[in-house]
Amino acid sequence: MVDYHAANNQPSAGGVQTYMEQENDWDRDLLLDPAWEKQQRKTFTAWCNSHLRKAGTQIENIEEDFRDGLKLMLLLEVISGERLPKPERGKMRVHKINNVNKALDFIASKGVKLVSIGAEEIVDGNAKMTLGMIWTIILRFAIQDISVEETSAKEGLLLWCQRKTAPYKNVNVQNFHISWKDGLAFNALIHRHRPDLIDYDSLRKDDPVTNLNNAFEVAEKHLDIPKMLDAEDIVGTLRPDEKAIMTYVSCFYHAFSGAQKAETAANRICKVLAVNQENEQMMEDYEKLASDLLEWIRRTIPWLENRTQEKTVNDMQAKQEDFRDYRCVHKPPKVQEKCQLEISFNTLQTKLRLSNRPAFMPSEGRMVSDINGAWHTLEGAEKGYEEWILSEIRRLERLEHLAEKFHQKAAIHESWTDGKEAMLTQKDYETSTLSEVKALLRKHEAFESDLAAHQDRVEQIAAIAQELNELDYYDSASVNARCQKICDQWDVLGALTQSRKESLERTEKQLESIDELYLEYAKRAAPFNNWMEGAMEDLQDMFIVHNIEEIQGLITAHEQFKSTLAEANKEREAIQSIQAEVQKIAHSNGIKLSGGNPYTTITPESIDSKWEKAMDMVPQRDNALQDELNKQNSNDTLRAKFATQANTVGAYIQAKMEEIGRISIEMNGTLEDQLTSLKEYQQNIMSYMPEINTLEGYHQLIQEALIFDNQYTSYTMEHLRVGWEQLLTTIARTINEVENQILTRDAKGISQEQLYEYRASFNHFDKDHSGALQAEEFKACLISLGYDVENDKQKRSGQMVSDDFRALLISTGNSLGDSEFARIMGIVDPNGSGAVTFQAFIDFMSRETTDTDTADQVIASFKILAADKNFITAEELRRELPPDQAEYCIARMAPYTGPDAAPGALDYMSFSTALYGESDL
């Protein structure tokens, strides 16, 4: 029977906790599957009995026999080799609960976190909780301490199975469920270690029941592994229960745990080759990711630099929507790729340094600095493109407003000039009486007043046309043609007006009678009529404003206009009273008036009609201005919302940037604790993402509302996006630095205390908290750790150096003079930047104080596989190494040419030397 006592060395509480958090994949809902529950019941019961029989007892029903806690405590004593507190022998429920609690407390003392498993549930015979508890015990005492090539627990057990079954046909172990269903994997494990017990070639893949029964019976009979599953249960289930299979397979692992010397040597070689293969794959991945990212940037920048103008605001807003889609959909994944690229590059360099490999130099143009430069160019193009879009929207909005205003004023003017040329060219005064001529003259004077009043409108039309030309309006040709026609017509009207005036003045001397009242009416009605037309035009005039002050200015002007209406109404009544006086005189004197006023075409009815229209327009103008005021108030509220959120987000980003700067310097505890804290900190920061999305929503609403300024905040969305991206990148880099320190510590065997000492010394001399030491600071730091520059002697401040490190110092002359310090700087600062990062500092100290795999060790391992020969054959490599790594060696090993060479001999010595470079020789 397998002895688990040797696997019960107490690990640190942190290590156990970390393992159990990673491996505690117990999902109680899965027990609802009757087939899985049946398999677990049988497997777990057999596993428990395999240990309880050492104490002369066993269980029949797993949820019933553990209810009083007695056999549960006995089970834990057997598998742990330790004594538990004395159980209570009473039959009451409280005695049972106390016994189970003692067992659960003992499990927890081993660093196991029991999630949702309580003593009451075990005492009540809860099958799900009982099976979960037994699985937790199996994980801790049977699986946790399994370690294969730096992997442990489930991953280690799976790797062990893959290594052992790799040479067998029809066996491909990828998991702990369907990979074992045909029974060949169980038979392969037995055959690999005890080929005398299994005739593997006689097994057939299409007969899983026979295969499974054969393996189970052989294991029970010859290996003392009890039968824990029925072949029919496994074959009859679509997917066998993973925990049952893992429990069964772990018994095989412990039964065959004695590794041979050749296997150890093969593992060493596999480890070295795996490092090379992994590094090569990471280099290929970096090159591809860098190429793809640079290609995306190269394709995106021309699009951002395109300044093709559109004709309408809607077309430009469509471009703006495309740009917003690029910012929100297409760019964020690329930001993640850029961050991942830097992390992959740093991790690769760290792994290369830890394995004594040369530093990785990407292809030309694919350095991290090249990518950062291209990214900076991309962001500059983004900023320019966004500013151009906004300016184009403003320009087109202004153009559309001016064009509409131009056509409105042009239409009013053309309507007014319609028929004026015919009126000015008629010869009616030649056959008119004196009074009629005088009336024509006065009428002409009124027309001249009207003409002069329209001069301002013509000038406005010309000014608007000129502005449209200056702003490059797309339909400037038609605007210019219409403006030119109006100006030409205006010149003709001026000439015709002057000509008619001269004709009437020549005739006036012959005419004496004039109707003063008609004349006075005409003189007062014309400007009043023009005033009403101007007022109506102003009341219909379109307006565009961007803030509350502008709309309030329009409202104030409108209120001033309304304040003049009472005076204007008095003028209207005065004008109408003139016409009434005419009617009164004519009626009093029996005069029959023929036609209307000879001096004007403006009738009292038209004045009243226009007055009523103007009065109807006043409330309409009130409503339009009030609507615009409400809109601007809404826009101002939107500005305030954005500003409040932006100020909060900006302060948050600034505070977190300062905080992560302090955290990277002031972190304490184990590296795993630091890494956990940093990841929790990263999750905390990512939980703030809804606030960023809220701000993006406000920003989108502001852009849709065409708001171009915000007096409530100095932050822009662009600044906050860049700050947020920098914050995420900084925390990712800090996490990567701690991960690399863990890699260094685990690879070099540096103790936690040494890391604390190195970090404390590094931080002490990093006066500016920049995360790097200048040359003099680095030199002082070395002295603080044991280098005595003045006396050329090696010392250790507060802690003795290792014997290997002391020997290294003696071999270098016990001196840290200029040449020696220059050599060290060449190691920690190969680029000559003049600064030493903490990671480079750790790499140097670990290289000086610890031992690593060397070419000599790899040569010795190959020699073991080659049975002490100076060469090795392809057959021996394929027998001892996994297929992919065996072929890797065969493809790279040169033929052996020594005097004792045999056919097919390969030179493993030169191959091992090449892995580490000439320096290790």
TAHULIN-V736867 format. One record per backbone hydrogen bond with DSSP energy under -0.5 kcal/mol. NH is the residue of the N-H (numbers start at 0). CO is the residue of the C=O. If there is no record, write none. Layout:
nh=(NH;NH)
co=(CO;CO)
//
This chain:
nh=(3;6;7;8;10;15;16;17;18;19;20;21;22;23;24;27;29;30;31;32;33;36;37;38;39;40;41;42;43;44;45;46;47;48;49;50;50;51;52;53;54;55;56;61;64;65;66;68;72;73;74;75;76;77;78;79;80;95;96;97;98;99;100;101;102;103;104;105;106;107;108;109;109;110;111;113;114;115;117;121;122;123;124;125;126;129;130;131;132;133;134;135;136;137;138;139;140;141;142;142;143;145;147;150;152;152;154;155;156;157;158;159;160;161;162;163;164;165;167;170;171;173;179;180;182;186;187;188;189;190;191;192;193;196;197;199;201;202;206;210;211;212;213;214;215;216;217;218;219;220;221;222;222;224;225;227;233;234;235;236;244;245;246;247;248;249;250;250;251;252;253;254;255;256;258;263;264;265;266;267;268;269;270;271;272;273;274;275;276;277;278;279;280;281;282;283;284;285;286;287;288;289;290;291;292;293;294;295;296;297;298;299;300;301;302;303;304;305;305;315;316;317;318;319;320;321;322;323;324;325;326;327;328;329;330;332;333;333;334;335;336;337;338;339;340;341;342;343;344;345;346;347;348;349;350;351;352;353;354;355;356;361;365;370;371;372;373;374;375;376;377;378;379;380;381;382;383;384;385;386;387;388;389;390;391;392;393;394;395;396;397;398;399;400;401;402;403;404;405;406;407;408;409;410;411;412;413;414;415;416;417;419;420;422;423;424;425;425;429;430;431;436;437;438;439;440;441;442;443;444;445;446;447;448;449;450;451;452;453;454;454;455;455;457;458;459;460;461;462;463;464;465;466;467;468;469;470;471;472;475;478;479;480;481;482;483;484;485;486;487;488;489;490;491;492;493;494;495;496;497;498;499;500;501;502;503;504;505;506;507;508;509;510;515;518;519;520;521;522;523;524;525;526;527;528;529;530;531;532;533;534;535;536;537;538;539;540;540;550;551;552;553;554;555;556;557;558;559;560;561;562;563;563;564;567;568;569;570;571;572;573;574;575;576;577;578;579;580;581;582;583;584;585;586;587;588;589;590;592;594;599;602;606;607;608;609;610;611;612;613;614;615;616;617;618;619;620;621;622;623;624;625;626;627;628;629;630;631;632;633;634;635;636;637;638;639;640;641;642;643;644;645;646;647;648;649;650;651;652;653;654;655;656;657;658;659;660;661;662;663;664;664;665;666;673;674;675;676;677;678;679;680;681;682;683;684;685;686;687;688;689;690;691;692;693;694;695;696;697;698;699;700;701;702;703;704;705;706;707;712;719;720;721;722;723;724;725;726;727;728;729;730;731;732;733;734;735;736;737;738;739;740;741;742;743;744;745;746;747;748;749;754;755;756;757;758;759;760;761;762;763;764;765;766;768;772;774;777;778;779;780;781;782;783;784;784;785;786;787;787;788;791;792;794;794;797;805;806;807;808;809;810;811;812;813;820;821;822;823;824;825;826;826;827;828;831;835;836;837;840;841;842;843;844;845;846;847;848;849;857;858;859;860;861;862;863;864;865;866;867;868;871;873;876;877;878;879;880;885;886;887;888;889;890;891;891;892;893;895;900;904;905;906;907;910;911;912;913;914;915;915;916;919;920)
co=(1;3;4;5;8;11;12;13;14;15;16;17;18;19;22;25;26;27;28;29;31;32;33;34;35;36;37;38;39;40;41;42;43;44;45;46;47;47;48;50;51;52;51;59;60;61;63;65;68;69;70;71;72;73;74;75;76;91;92;93;94;95;96;97;98;99;100;101;102;103;104;105;106;107;106;111;112;113;115;117;118;119;121;120;124;125;126;127;128;129;130;131;132;133;134;135;136;137;137;138;138;142;150;147;143;145;151;151;152;153;154;155;156;157;158;159;160;161;164;167;169;171;176;177;179;182;183;184;185;186;187;188;189;193;193;197;198;199;203;206;207;208;209;210;211;212;213;214;215;216;217;217;218;218;223;225;229;230;231;233;240;241;242;243;244;245;246;247;247;248;249;250;251;253;256;259;260;261;262;263;264;265;266;267;268;269;270;271;272;273;274;275;276;277;278;279;280;281;282;283;284;285;286;287;288;289;290;291;292;293;294;295;296;297;298;299;300;301;302;311;312;313;314;315;316;317;318;319;320;321;322;323;324;324;325;328;329;330;330;331;332;333;334;335;336;337;338;339;340;341;342;343;344;345;346;347;348;349;350;352;351;359;362;366;367;368;369;370;371;372;373;374;375;376;377;378;379;380;381;382;383;384;385;386;387;388;389;390;391;392;393;394;395;396;397;398;399;400;401;402;403;404;405;406;407;408;409;410;411;412;413;416;416;418;419;420;421;422;426;427;428;432;433;434;435;436;437;438;439;440;441;442;443;444;445;446;447;448;449;450;451;451;452;453;454;455;456;457;458;459;460;461;462;463;464;465;466;468;467;472;474;475;476;477;478;479;480;481;482;483;484;485;486;487;488;489;490;491;492;493;494;495;496;497;498;499;500;501;502;503;504;506;507;513;514;515;516;517;518;519;520;521;522;523;524;525;526;527;528;529;530;531;532;533;534;535;536;537;546;547;548;549;550;551;552;553;554;555;556;557;558;559;560;561;563;564;565;566;567;568;569;570;571;572;573;574;575;576;577;578;579;580;581;582;583;584;586;585;590;592;596;600;602;603;604;605;606;607;608;609;610;611;612;613;614;615;616;617;618;619;620;621;622;623;624;625;626;627;628;629;630;631;632;633;634;635;636;637;638;639;640;641;642;643;644;645;646;647;648;649;650;651;652;653;654;655;656;657;658;659;660;661;661;662;669;670;671;672;673;674;675;676;677;678;679;680;681;682;684;685;686;687;687;688;689;690;691;692;693;694;695;696;697;698;699;700;702;701;705;709;715;716;717;718;719;720;721;722;723;724;725;726;727;728;729;730;731;732;733;734;735;736;737;738;739;740;741;742;743;744;744;750;751;752;753;754;755;756;757;758;759;760;761;764;765;835;833;773;774;775;776;777;778;779;780;781;782;781;785;792;786;787;787;785;792;795;801;802;803;804;805;806;807;809;808;816;817;818;819;820;821;822;823;823;824;828;772;834;770;836;837;838;839;840;841;842;843;844;845;853;854;855;856;857;858;859;860;861;863;862;865;905;903;872;873;874;875;876;881;882;883;884;885;886;887;888;888;906;904;897;901;871;893;905;906;907;908;909;910;911;912;912;916;917)
//
